[in-house]
Amino acid sequence: MTITGLTKRQVFLLDKMWSIKGIEEYEEWKAGLSEQTMNTVDSLEQLVYWAELDEISCVSDAARILKGYRLGGQV
């Protein structure tokens, strides 16, 4: 997946998002952010979601990707 046009701060936040191992840790991290940073993270989540949708080539790909967005799924 490639997302272009990001700022250094957005890349830093995405790297942090990718490094977190589970949903509980992710939500704890996100809850501790400032409102502005949380809004940025929300936007980045949407960018990742749409970038993944662009890469779907079959139903099994869709199921795998959507599984990660279910409550309790891995981030």
Residue frames relative to the residue before (quaternion, step in Angstrom):
aa qw qx qy qz dx dy dz
M 1.0000 0.0000 0.0000 0.0000 0.00 0.00 0.00
T 0.0673 -0.7834 0.6175 0.0198 3.53 -1.04 0.84
I 0.0369 -0.7557 0.6538 0.0085 3.53 -0.96 0.96
T 0.1598 -0.8203 0.5460 0.0593 3.56 -0.53 1.17
G 0.7556 0.4274 -0.2871 0.4050 3.53 -1.34 0.26
L 0.4440 0.7002 -0.4539 0.3264 3.59 1.19 0.39
T 0.4640 -0.6364 0.5325 0.3100 3.54 -1.22 0.51
K 0.6646 -0.4788 0.3760 0.4333 3.59 -1.26 0.22
R 0.6368 0.5312 -0.3236 0.4557 3.58 1.03 -0.77
Q 0.6549 0.5035 -0.3103 0.4704 3.58 0.96 -0.83
V 0.6304 0.5155 -0.3274 0.4793 3.59 1.02 -0.77
F 0.6273 0.5325 -0.3278 0.4642 3.59 0.99 -0.84
L 0.6815 0.4844 -0.2892 0.4662 3.58 0.89 -0.93
L 0.6411 0.5094 -0.3294 0.4701 3.60 0.97 -0.77
D 0.6251 0.5287 -0.3390 0.4635 3.60 0.98 -0.78
K 0.6471 0.5040 -0.3118 0.4797 3.57 1.00 -0.83
M 0.6409 0.5306 -0.3234 0.4508 3.59 0.93 -0.89
W 0.6745 0.4981 -0.2849 0.4644 3.59 0.96 -0.88
S 0.6782 0.5256 -0.2939 0.4212 3.58 1.05 -0.72
I 0.5930 0.5804 -0.3668 0.4207 3.60 1.20 -0.40
K 0.4339 -0.7754 0.4187 0.1876 3.54 -0.80 1.12
G 0.8389 0.0593 -0.0057 0.5410 3.63 0.96 -0.64
I 0.6984 -0.4998 0.3248 0.3962 3.52 -1.30 0.36
E 0.6452 0.5220 -0.3395 0.4427 3.62 0.94 -0.78
E 0.6567 0.4936 -0.3021 0.4835 3.57 0.95 -0.89
Y 0.6425 0.5321 -0.3167 0.4514 3.57 1.00 -0.85
E 0.6937 0.4719 -0.2818 0.4655 3.57 0.83 -0.96
E 0.6148 0.5299 -0.3450 0.4713 3.60 1.09 -0.66
W 0.6455 0.5122 -0.3100 0.4743 3.57 0.95 -0.90
K 0.6902 0.4945 -0.2845 0.4452 3.56 0.83 -1.02
A 0.6403 0.5434 -0.3232 0.4362 3.60 1.00 -0.79
G 0.6838 0.4933 -0.2794 0.4593 3.59 1.16 -0.55
L 0.5342 0.6448 -0.3963 0.3765 3.59 1.27 -0.06
S 0.5604 -0.5506 0.4817 0.3882 3.54 -1.27 0.35
E 0.6664 -0.5062 0.3576 0.4144 3.57 -1.22 0.39
Q 0.6512 0.5199 -0.3154 0.4541 3.58 0.94 -0.87
T 0.6829 0.4684 -0.2905 0.4794 3.59 0.89 -0.91
M 0.6257 0.5285 -0.3420 0.4607 3.59 1.01 -0.74
N 0.6319 0.5197 -0.3304 0.4707 3.61 1.02 -0.73
T 0.6326 0.5166 -0.3245 0.4770 3.57 1.03 -0.78
V 0.6535 0.5048 -0.3087 0.4720 3.59 0.94 -0.90
D 0.6177 0.5357 -0.3445 0.4613 3.61 0.99 -0.77
S 0.6599 0.4996 -0.3003 0.4740 3.58 0.96 -0.87
L 0.6513 0.5101 -0.3119 0.4672 3.57 0.98 -0.82
E 0.6000 0.5493 -0.3561 0.4599 3.60 1.05 -0.72
Q 0.6694 0.4936 -0.2962 0.4696 3.57 0.95 -0.87
L 0.6279 0.5304 -0.3361 0.4599 3.60 1.00 -0.77
V 0.6498 0.5041 -0.3116 0.4760 3.58 0.97 -0.86
Y 0.6311 0.5446 -0.3247 0.4468 3.55 0.93 -0.91
W 0.7141 0.4449 -0.2607 0.4734 3.59 0.79 -0.99
A 0.6172 0.5291 -0.3486 0.4665 3.60 1.04 -0.66
E 0.6512 0.5003 -0.3156 0.4755 3.59 1.00 -0.77
L 0.6312 0.5288 -0.3384 0.4555 3.59 0.98 -0.76
D 0.6251 0.5452 -0.3315 0.4496 3.59 1.06 -0.71
E 0.7123 0.4650 -0.2498 0.4627 3.60 1.15 -0.59
I 0.4645 0.6874 -0.4504 0.3300 3.62 1.23 -0.07
S 0.0793 -0.8114 0.5786 0.0242 3.54 -0.83 1.02
C 0.8038 0.0628 -0.0477 0.5897 3.61 1.20 -0.22
V 0.7101 -0.4649 0.3178 0.4226 3.57 -1.29 0.25
S 0.6501 0.5154 -0.3393 0.4434 3.61 0.94 -0.76
D 0.5997 0.5352 -0.3555 0.4771 3.61 1.10 -0.60
A 0.6532 0.5174 -0.3117 0.4566 3.58 0.93 -0.90
A 0.6591 0.5087 -0.3105 0.4586 3.59 0.91 -0.90
R 0.6524 0.5165 -0.3116 0.4588 3.59 0.97 -0.86
I 0.6843 0.4835 -0.2845 0.4658 3.58 0.88 -0.90
L 0.6935 0.4809 -0.2852 0.4542 3.58 0.83 -0.94
K 0.5521 0.6098 -0.3897 0.4141 3.59 1.14 -0.56
G 0.6607 0.5284 -0.2948 0.4443 3.58 1.03 -0.77
Y 0.7008 0.4568 -0.2651 0.4796 3.57 1.22 -0.42
R 0.4956 0.6346 -0.4415 0.3959 3.58 1.26 0.00
L 0.6019 -0.5410 0.4364 0.3932 3.54 -1.19 0.57
G 0.7995 0.2437 -0.2041 0.5097 3.54 -0.77 1.05
G 0.5350 0.6155 -0.4118 0.4066 3.59 1.27 -0.05
Q 0.6021 -0.5464 0.4269 0.3959 3.56 -1.25 0.18
V 0.3659 -0.7021 0.5702 0.2192 3.52 -1.19 0.65
